[in-house]
Each structure stands twice: as structure tokens, then as C-alpha cells.
């Protein structure tokens, strides 16, 4: 099974990228603004979808 290890700095960087993605999504998608979805939530959902796609498509784990 594939294993990915990140140190504290790398984990913070990935979290910052997810937050920036969430901020961008919240600004551009009216649905998220209308229902007041916070940027960390939309960014976390986006990161989760990317993570699930990578695991399913590239690692064949499911």
C-alpha cells in the first residue's frame, strides 16, 4: 500500500493551499456565497474530492 508522509511544514502548506482554494471557490460560486459557506469548509471539501480522486484513479484502492 502506498504511504505518504508529510512533516509539519508540508502539512501546513497543504492546508494553506486548501484554504486559498476555498477562498477562491467561495468568491466565484454564487451558491456558496448565498448559503454563507465558509472558505475553510469549501476548501476542505475540494481537498477531500481531490484526495478521493487520487486514491481511486491512481492508487486503485477501494
Steps between C-alpha positions, in 0.01 A plus 500: 500500500630847413595721790537878499676666791496875550680698766343791687601766246372301203171433676458871571576574134236255380251652743583850374445387140162353597406827673600707196302265274200542731530877497512500120205262471291698749561823308418353159209262573178684586348193669773502764458871564122479517506231769796659685728199471833591663819482294663227715196278451489537122879463479488187715229350283709576190811343656297195599370456145853527361627250757221255418564535126872438540445192717234357270660574162871469561546271798212259424406474867130449567 
